Amino acid sequence: MSLFPNRVREAAEAGLYKSSDGSTYPRLQILTIQQILDGKQPDYPAHRRDATFKKAPRSRPAPAENLTLPLLPGED
């Protein structure tokens, strides 16, 4: 017994999203692993191509202190 047909029905019941340009897209889309490996991507508005990945905030590490290591025995 496969759960896939039930999931496809649930995705269809989720309805459609209407973008600001008037285009409609499925709210919930199911892709199989094979489809992903074949390069298929979810269908969403062109102006939101980065919508599935949040950008991490940029961070700047604290500047490293200038540490010196003794290279010869007896140097402090």
N, CA, C and O atoms as CSV, one atom per row, in Angstrom:
chain,resi,resn,atom,element,x,y,z
A,1,MET,N,N,0.846,-1.190,0.000
A,1,MET,CA,C,0.000,0.000,0.000
A,1,MET,C,C,0.886,1.246,0.000
A,1,MET,O,O,1.821,1.348,0.794
A,2,SER,N,N,0.599,2.153,-0.857
A,2,SER,CA,C,1.394,3.372,-0.980
A,2,SER,C,C,0.636,4.555,-0.389
A,2,SER,O,O,-0.569,4.703,-0.591
A,3,LEU,N,N,1.355,5.385,0.336
A,3,LEU,CA,C,0.745,6.599,0.880
A,3,LEU,C,C,0.806,7.750,-0.117
A,3,LEU,O,O,0.190,8.796,0.088
A,4,PHE,N,N,1.562,7.546,-1.206
A,4,PHE,CA,C,1.764,8.629,-2.168
A,4,PHE,C,C,0.466,9.183,-2.749
A,4,PHE,O,O,0.325,10.404,-2.804
A,5,PRO,N,N,-0.499,8.357,-3.190
A,5,PRO,CA,C,-1.742,8.933,-3.737
A,5,PRO,C,C,-2.473,9.800,-2.715
A,5,PRO,O,O,-3.052,10.823,-3.081
A,6,ASN,N,N,-2.457,9.409,-1.445
A,6,ASN,CA,C,-3.100,10.240,-0.423
A,6,ASN,C,C,-2.408,11.582,-0.295
A,6,ASN,O,O,-3.068,12.608,-0.134
A,7,ARG,N,N,-1.091,11.585,-0.363
A,7,ARG,CA,C,-0.330,12.838,-0.244
A,7,ARG,C,C,-0.599,13.756,-1.426
A,7,ARG,O,O,-0.713,14.970,-1.261
A,8,VAL,N,N,-0.700,13.184,-2.608
A,8,VAL,CA,C,-0.982,13.989,-3.797
A,8,VAL,C,C,-2.368,14.626,-3.664
A,8,VAL,O,O,-2.552,15.792,-4.014
A,9,ARG,N,N,-3.334,13.869,-3.164
A,9,ARG,CA,C,-4.682,14.413,-2.962
A,9,ARG,C,C,-4.647,15.542,-1.934
A,9,ARG,O,O,-5.270,16.585,-2.132
A,10,GLU,N,N,-3.918,15.333,-0.835
A,10,GLU,CA,C,-3.807,16.382,0.188
A,10,GLU,C,C,-3.154,17.637,-0.383
A,10,GLU,O,O,-3.565,18.752,-0.064
A,11,ALA,N,N,-2.146,17.460,-1.221
A,11,ALA,CA,C,-1.487,18.617,-1.834
A,11,ALA,C,C,-2.462,19.368,-2.732
A,11,ALA,O,O,-2.480,20.599,-2.736
A,12,ALA,N,N,-3.265,18.643,-3.483
A,12,ALA,CA,C,-4.250,19.284,-4.364
A,12,ALA,C,C,-5.300,20.028,-3.545
A,12,ALA,O,O,-5.759,21.099,-3.943
A,13,GLU,N,N,-5.680,19.458,-2.400
A,13,GLU,CA,C,-6.682,20.099,-1.549
A,13,GLU,C,C,-6.151,21.363,-0.868
A,13,GLU,O,O,-6.937,22.168,-0.368
A,14,ALA,N,N,-4.836,21.547,-0.844
A,14,ALA,CA,C,-4.246,22.735,-0.215
A,14,ALA,C,C,-4.554,23.998,-1.014
A,14,ALA,O,O,-4.429,25.109,-0.500
A,15,GLY,N,N,-4.954,23.825,-2.266
A,15,GLY,CA,C,-5.357,24.985,-3.065
A,15,GLY,C,C,-4.209,25.630,-3.810
A,15,GLY,O,O,-3.118,25.073,-3.933
A,16,LEU,N,N,-4.492,26.823,-4.303
A,16,LEU,CA,C,-3.538,27.548,-5.128
A,16,LEU,C,C,-3.139,28.861,-4.468
A,16,LEU,O,O,-3.887,29.435,-3.676
A,17,TYR,N,N,-1.951,29.316,-4.813
A,17,TYR,CA,C,-1.444,30.616,-4.385
A,17,TYR,C,C,-1.501,31.543,-5.583
A,17,TYR,O,O,-1.059,31.180,-6.674
A,18,LYS,N,N,-2.041,32.733,-5.391
A,18,LYS,CA,C,-2.079,33.713,-6.477
A,18,LYS,C,C,-1.019,34.765,-6.199
A,18,LYS,O,O,-1.070,35.461,-5.185
A,19,SER,N,N,-0.062,34.873,-7.103
A,19,SER,CA,C,1.036,35.826,-6.914
A,19,SER,C,C,0.608,37.238,-7.323
A,19,SER,O,O,-0.471,37.444,-7.878
A,20,SER,N,N,1.467,38.183,-7.039
A,20,SER,CA,C,1.152,39.585,-7.331
A,20,SER,C,C,1.024,39.854,-8.832
A,20,SER,O,O,0.395,40.832,-9.235
A,21,ASP,N,N,1.617,38.991,-9.658
A,21,ASP,CA,C,1.483,39.195,-11.104
A,21,ASP,C,C,0.270,38.479,-11.688
A,21,ASP,O,O,0.065,38.490,-12.902
A,22,GLY,N,N,-0.546,37.847,-10.816
A,22,GLY,CA,C,-1.773,37.202,-11.256
A,22,GLY,C,C,-1.633,35.724,-11.578
A,22,GLY,O,O,-2.635,35.050,-11.818
A,23,SER,N,N,-0.416,35.210,-11.587
A,23,SER,CA,C,-0.206,33.795,-11.860
A,23,SER,C,C,-0.602,32.968,-10.646
A,23,SER,O,O,-0.535,33.449,-9.515
A,24,THR,N,N,-1.012,31.728,-10.877
A,24,THR,CA,C,-1.366,30.843,-9.773
A,24,THR,C,C,-0.397,29.668,-9.724
A,24,THR,O,O,0.081,29.187,-10.751
A,25,TYR,N,N,-0.126,29.225,-8.512
A,25,TYR,CA,C,0.802,28.126,-8.273
A,25,TYR,C,C,0.232,27.240,-7.176
A,25,TYR,O,O,-0.443,27.738,-6.275
A,26,PRO,N,N,0.487,25.946,-7.232
A,26,PRO,CA,C,0.024,25.071,-6.155
A,26,PRO,C,C,0.664,25.480,-4.821
A,26,PRO,O,O,1.868,25.729,-4.762
A,27,ARG,N,N,-0.142,25.548,-3.752
A,27,ARG,CA,C,0.387,25.902,-2.436
A,27,ARG,C,C,1.328,24.830,-1.905
A,27,ARG,O,O,2.324,25.134,-1.249
A,28,LEU,N,N,1.008,23.591,-2.189
A,28,LEU,CA,C,1.807,22.473,-1.708
A,28,LEU,C,C,2.177,21.620,-2.905
A,28,LEU,O,O,1.308,21.165,-3.649
A,29,GLN,N,N,3.481,21.403,-3.089
A,29,GLN,CA,C,3.949,20.624,-4.227
A,29,GLN,C,C,4.794,19.467,-3.721
A,29,GLN,O,O,5.635,19.636,-2.839
A,30,ILE,N,N,4.564,18.306,-4.282
A,30,ILE,CA,C,5.301,17.112,-3.892
A,30,ILE,C,C,6.218,16.719,-5.038
A,30,ILE,O,O,5.776,16.536,-6.173
A,31,LEU,N,N,7.499,16.592,-4.723
A,31,LEU,CA,C,8.466,16.124,-5.709
A,31,LEU,C,C,9.059,14.817,-5.197
A,31,LEU,O,O,9.374,14.686,-4.015
A,32,THR,N,N,9.205,13.865,-6.089
A,32,THR,CA,C,9.847,12.616,-5.701
A,32,THR,C,C,11.360,12.825,-5.694
A,32,THR,O,O,11.869,13.792,-6.261
A,33,ILE,N,N,12.052,11.924,-5.058
A,33,ILE,CA,C,13.518,12.005,-5.048
A,33,ILE,C,C,14.044,11.947,-6.469
A,33,ILE,O,O,14.979,12.666,-6.819
A,34,GLN,N,N,13.443,11.089,-7.294
A,34,GLN,CA,C,13.895,10.978,-8.679
A,34,GLN,C,C,13.704,12.301,-9.427
A,34,GLN,O,O,14.575,12.704,-10.198
A,35,GLN,N,N,12.583,12.975,-9.209
A,35,GLN,CA,C,12.355,14.266,-9.867
A,35,GLN,C,C,13.406,15.290,-9.423
A,35,GLN,O,O,13.906,16.059,-10.244
A,36,ILE,N,N,13.734,15.303,-8.147
A,36,ILE,CA,C,14.753,16.234,-7.649
A,36,ILE,C,C,16.104,15.916,-8.274
A,36,ILE,O,O,16.822,16.816,-8.710
A,37,LEU,N,N,16.451,14.619,-8.317
A,37,LEU,CA,C,17.720,14.222,-8.933
A,37,LEU,C,C,17.760,14.560,-10.414
A,37,LEU,O,O,18.831,14.807,-10.970
A,38,ASP,N,N,16.593,14.571,-11.057
A,38,ASP,CA,C,16.514,14.932,-12.474
A,38,ASP,C,C,16.530,16.445,-12.693
A,38,ASP,O,O,16.510,16.908,-13.834
A,39,GLY,N,N,16.565,17.218,-11.601
A,39,GLY,CA,C,16.660,18.670,-11.726
A,39,GLY,C,C,15.344,19.418,-11.632
A,39,GLY,O,O,15.329,20.642,-11.764
A,40,LYS,N,N,14.246,18.726,-11.411
A,40,LYS,CA,C,12.953,19.415,-11.298
A,40,LYS,C,C,12.927,20.237,-10.011
A,40,LYS,O,O,13.450,19.813,-8.981
A,41,GLN,N,N,12.322,21.397,-10.082
A,41,GLN,CA,C,12.192,22.269,-8.927
A,41,GLN,C,C,10.727,22.632,-8.737
A,41,GLN,O,O,9.933,22.515,-9.670
A,42,PRO,N,N,10.362,23.075,-7.529
A,42,PRO,CA,C,8.976,23.505,-7.315
A,42,PRO,C,C,8.622,24.657,-8.248
A,42,PRO,O,O,9.487,25.432,-8.653
A,43,ASP,N,N,7.361,24.755,-8.575
A,43,ASP,CA,C,6.867,25.824,-9.432
A,43,ASP,C,C,6.453,26.998,-8.545
A,43,ASP,O,O,5.513,26.878,-7.760
A,44,TYR,N,N,7.144,28.126,-8.662
A,44,TYR,CA,C,6.802,29.314,-7.889
A,44,TYR,C,C,7.145,30.559,-8.686
A,44,TYR,O,O,7.877,30.475,-9.672
A,45,PRO,N,N,6.632,31.714,-8.279
A,45,PRO,CA,C,6.809,32.940,-9.074
A,45,PRO,C,C,8.281,33.267,-9.337
A,45,PRO,O,O,9.139,33.077,-8.475
A,46,ALA,N,N,8.549,33.759,-10.533
A,46,ALA,CA,C,9.922,34.078,-10.927
A,46,ALA,C,C,10.555,35.118,-10.010
A,46,ALA,O,O,11.760,35.073,-9.766
A,47,HIS,N,N,9.760,36.053,-9.502
A,47,HIS,CA,C,10.326,37.085,-8.638
A,47,HIS,C,C,10.635,36.547,-7.246
A,47,HIS,O,O,11.171,37.279,-6.414
A,48,ARG,N,N,10.313,35.290,-6.974
A,48,ARG,CA,C,10.566,34.681,-5.675
A,48,ARG,C,C,11.431,33.432,-5.805
A,48,ARG,O,O,11.239,32.479,-5.050
A,49,ARG,N,N,12.365,33.411,-6.728
A,49,ARG,CA,C,13.182,32.213,-6.954
A,49,ARG,C,C,14.036,31.860,-5.744
A,49,ARG,O,O,14.482,30.719,-5.625
A,50,ASP,N,N,14.276,32.811,-4.841
A,50,ASP,CA,C,15.075,32.522,-3.651
A,50,ASP,C,C,14.192,32.259,-2.435
A,50,ASP,O,O,14.680,32.251,-1.305
A,51,ALA,N,N,12.907,32.047,-2.658
A,51,ALA,CA,C,11.953,31.942,-1.556
A,51,ALA,C,C,12.121,30.686,-0.718
A,51,ALA,O,O,11.696,30.659,0.437
A,52,THR,N,N,12.726,29.656,-1.269
A,52,THR,CA,C,12.816,28.415,-0.508
A,52,THR,C,C,14.038,28.365,0.399
A,52,THR,O,O,14.153,27.453,1.217
A,53,PHE,N,N,14.931,29.301,0.277
A,53,PHE,CA,C,16.132,29.301,1.100
A,53,PHE,C,C,16.268,30.635,1.802
A,53,PHE,O,O,16.308,31.682,1.156
A,54,LYS,N,N,16.339,30.600,3.110
A,54,LYS,CA,C,16.568,31.828,3.853
A,54,LYS,C,C,18.054,32.155,3.804
A,54,LYS,O,O,18.898,31.266,3.913
A,55,LYS,N,N,18.355,33.397,3.646
A,55,LYS,CA,C,19.742,33.832,3.655
A,55,LYS,C,C,20.184,33.986,5.103
A,55,LYS,O,O,19.495,34.604,5.915
A,56,ALA,N,N,21.314,33.430,5.405
A,56,ALA,CA,C,21.862,33.570,6.756
A,56,ALA,C,C,22.401,34.984,6.922
A,56,ALA,O,O,22.970,35.546,5.986
A,57,PRO,N,N,22.225,35.563,8.107
A,57,PRO,CA,C,22.773,36.901,8.304
A,57,PRO,C,C,24.296,36.858,8.252
A,57,PRO,O,O,24.927,35.908,8.715
A,58,ARG,N,N,24.852,37.884,7.690
A,58,ARG,CA,C,26.317,37.964,7.625
A,58,ARG,C,C,26.857,38.249,9.015
A,58,ARG,O,O,26.292,39.033,9.778
A,59,SER,N,N,27.935,37.608,9.315
A,59,SER,CA,C,28.556,37.868,10.614
A,59,SER,C,C,30.026,38.159,10.399
A,59,SER,O,O,30.657,37.642,9.477
A,60,ARG,N,N,30.533,38.964,11.238
A,60,ARG,CA,C,31.957,39.290,11.192
A,60,ARG,C,C,32.571,38.824,12.507
A,60,ARG,O,O,32.209,39.312,13.577
A,61,PRO,N,N,33.491,37.886,12.420
A,61,PRO,CA,C,34.117,37.438,13.653
A,61,PRO,C,C,34.957,38.549,14.263
A,61,PRO,O,O,35.443,39.440,13.566
A,62,ALA,N,N,35.114,38.477,15.568
A,62,ALA,CA,C,35.951,39.471,16.250
A,62,ALA,C,C,37.372,39.351,15.712
A,62,ALA,O,O,37.852,38.245,15.463
A,63,PRO,N,N,38.047,40.485,15.534
A,63,PRO,CA,C,39.409,40.414,15.020
A,63,PRO,C,C,40.295,39.609,15.975
A,63,PRO,O,O,40.196,39.727,17.197
A,64,ALA,N,N,41.143,38.807,15.390
A,64,ALA,CA,C,42.048,37.994,16.199
A,64,ALA,C,C,43.099,38.881,16.857
A,64,ALA,O,O,43.565,39.872,16.294
A,65,GLU,N,N,43.440,38.487,18.051
A,65,GLU,CA,C,44.521,39.214,18.727
A,65,GLU,C,C,45.832,38.806,18.088
A,65,GLU,O,O,45.968,37.693,17.581
A,66,ASN,N,N,46.791,39.707,18.115
A,66,ASN,CA,C,48.095,39.409,17.562
A,66,ASN,C,C,48.868,38.586,18.590
A,66,ASN,O,O,49.495,39.135,19.496
A,67,LEU,N,N,48.816,37.301,18.441
A,67,LEU,CA,C,49.497,36.407,19.366
A,67,LEU,C,C,50.854,36.028,18.781
A,67,LEU,O,O,50.964,35.729,17.592
A,68,THR,N,N,51.849,36.042,19.597
A,68,THR,CA,C,53.170,35.628,19.134
A,68,THR,C,C,53.567,34.372,19.883
A,68,THR,O,O,53.280,34.215,21.070
A,69,LEU,N,N,54.212,33.509,19.187
A,69,LEU,CA,C,54.685,32.273,19.778
A,69,LEU,C,C,56.208,32.335,19.871
A,69,LEU,O,O,56.862,32.801,18.938
A,70,PRO,N,N,56.775,31.876,20.972
A,70,PRO,CA,C,58.241,31.841,21.044
A,70,PRO,C,C,58.780,30.823,20.051
A,70,PRO,O,O,58.359,29.667,20.037
A,71,LEU,N,N,59.715,31.268,19.221
A,71,LEU,CA,C,60.266,30.374,18.196
A,71,LEU,C,C,61.532,29.686,18.688
A,71,LEU,O,O,61.863,28.588,18.240
A,72,LEU,N,N,62.233,30.326,19.602
A,72,LEU,CA,C,63.456,29.752,20.131
A,72,LEU,C,C,63.302,29.516,21.621
A,72,LEU,O,O,62.605,30.274,22.296
A,73,PRO,N,N,63.939,28.482,22.147
A,73,PRO,CA,C,63.864,28.243,23.588
A,73,PRO,C,C,64.399,29.439,24.356
A,73,PRO,O,O,65.419,30.024,23.991
A,74,GLY,N,N,63.700,29.791,25.419
A,74,GLY,CA,C,64.123,30.914,26.239
A,74,GLY,C,C,63.497,32.223,25.852
A,74,GLY,O,O,63.600,33.178,26.622
A,75,GLU,N,N,62.847,32.335,24.699
A,75,GLU,CA,C,62.178,33.580,24.318
A,75,GLU,C,C,60.865,33.654,25.064
A,75,GLU,O,O,60.163,32.650,25.186
A,76,ASP,N,N,60.529,34.809,25.558
A,76,ASP,CA,C,59.259,34.980,26.270
A,76,ASP,C,C,58.354,35.894,25.514
A,76,ASP,O,O,57.236,36.161,25.956
